[in-house]
Amino acid sequence: MRNLFVAIIAGMTIWMCAPEARAQIDVVTSAGGKPGFISSANCAKCHLDIHTYWKDSLHAGALSDNIFQAAFMLALKENGDGVREICLDCHAPTTTVTNDIMMKLPLTAEAITCDFCHRISSLNLEGKQAKVTLTTGAEKYGPLRAGKSADSHPSVQSSLFIDSKICATCHQWNNPQGVAVFDTYREWLNGPYAAKGVNCQSCHMPLVEGAIVTGKGREERQMINSHNLSGGHSIVQVASAGKVRVVSVSQVPGGLHAVVEVSNAGSGHMIPTGIPSRALVLEVQLVDSKGVMVESDEHKFERVILDKDHNPLTNDADIILNGAIVSKDNRIPPGGSVQIPFDFAASPRQRYLVRATLHYSYRPLLLKEEEINIGMGSDSKSP
């Protein structure tokens, strides 16, 4: 319950979704009161380079993003205001404290804002829900020790900020039916990247040029962790994840037999990951000597989720709220590869080329701007 108060020391406790968790976050505030969140604009006064990366990220746009807005509106239309907390817990997490589920506060519009993450003092993923503790004081938590110029607020170095667990609070999420709709953290945890100590931040928050603190007389450092948080929305990130290779092409009676390999060469989790409406599509074409495509076939790598009546779900809102059964999951794990056979009818007298292309496919609902003209009457008159 959001309005449950108990006396605990050093902060506020938030229950967020772990692998076996329920959908909503429960908030418990400490005897010291609620944290007074500050706007990211305040952070930009000293941390301009970091803020510049963050303001163009999907963390900053988690609430205003067109894909989210379309899914959110559909969810509200079909399920009512009860879904607000489920969605806003991760897309605007300050609402877990402010209770601004009608999104009237300017702070809420900042979505996953600086002061929410940098107030996290501890995190526990062991129970059915993840236990997140936010400080109610002025101190800010991060991966580095305080520099000489840390005079605007106390700073606390925390290893949590170089631990993938901090990402699990929202990138590992079970819906009300217990289906792990977002399973990215567990995919990483069970794979080779976790075993090698390669955390989420290594790929999604790499070092880039910039100063931690900017401005006259301030401490300058040459490298910062990118707060752009590139992922499935990044062309570069997606293109580096999967590789495709035509392993063999051989003549068989009546045609050609090809084997194509797809590998997860650059991702620490399944590809694709995240919302199950994403898929990888392997398209294989048989091309003749003139460059004309004679025949084509495809294979899809995806996770398919059904409702309780075994009906397929295709839009994000339905998958998130109504998904009950995982009927298929042939995605490629980190470091894994799979070989797919293809057979084509082909003349033995012709020369052919087998061309394989791997596509990242995502077809979310989007809000589209259209002009609406409604006739309001007319009149005419002649002299």
Stockholm file with secondary structure:
# STOCKHOLM 1.0

chainA/1-383         MRNLFVAIIAGMTIWMCAPEARAQIDVVTSAGGKPGFISSANCAKCHLDIHTYWKDSLHAGALSDNIFQAAFMLALKENGDGVREICLDCHAPTTTVTNDIMMKLPLTAEAITCDFCHRISSLNLEGKQAKVTLTTGAEKYGPLRAGKSADSHPSVQSSLFIDSKICATCHQWNNPQGVAVFDTYREWLNGPYAAKGVNCQSCHMPLVEGAIVTGKGREERQMINSHNLSGGHSIVQVASAGKVRVVSVSQVPGGLHAVVEVSNAGSGHMIPTGIPSRALVLEVQLVDSKGVMVESDEHKFERVILDKDHNPLTNDADIILNGAIVSKDNRIPPGGSVQIPFDFAASPRQRYLVRATLHYSYRPLLLKEEEINIGMGSDSKSP
#=GR chainA/1-383 SS CTTEECCCSSSEEEEEECTTCCSSCEEEEBTTBCCCCCCHHHHHTTCHHHHHHHHTSTTTTTTTCHHHHHHHHHHHHHHCTTHHHHHHHHHSTTHHHHCCTTCCSTTGGGCSCHHHHTTEEEEECSSSEEEEEECCSSCEEESSCCCTTCCSSCEEECGGGGSTHHHHHHHEEECTTSCEEEEHHHHHHTSHHHHTTCCHHHHHSCEEECCSSCSTTCCCCSEEECSSCCCTTCHHHHHTTEEEEEEEEEEETTEEEEEEEEEECSCSSCBSCSSTTEEEEEEEEEEETTSCEEEEEEEEEEEEEECTTSCBCCSHHHHHHHCCEEEEECCBCTTCEEEEEEEEECCTTSCEEEEEEEEEEECCCCCCCCCCCCCCCCCCCCC
#=GC SS_cons         CTTEECCCSSSEEEEEECTTCCSSCEEEEBTTBCCCCCCHHHHHTTCHHHHHHHHTSTTTTTTTCHHHHHHHHHHHHHHCTTHHHHHHHHHSTTHHHHCCTTCCSTTGGGCSCHHHHTTEEEEECSSSEEEEEECCSSCEEESSCCCTTCCSSCEEECGGGGSTHHHHHHHEEECTTSCEEEEHHHHHHTSHHHHTTCCHHHHHSCEEECCSSCSTTCCCCSEEECSSCCCTTCHHHHHTTEEEEEEEEEEETTEEEEEEEEEECSCSSCBSCSSTTEEEEEEEEEEETTSCEEEEEEEEEEEEEECTTSCBCCSHHHHHHHCCEEEEECCBCTTCEEEEEEEEECCTTSCEEEEEEEEEEECCCCCCCCCCCCCCCCCCCCC
//
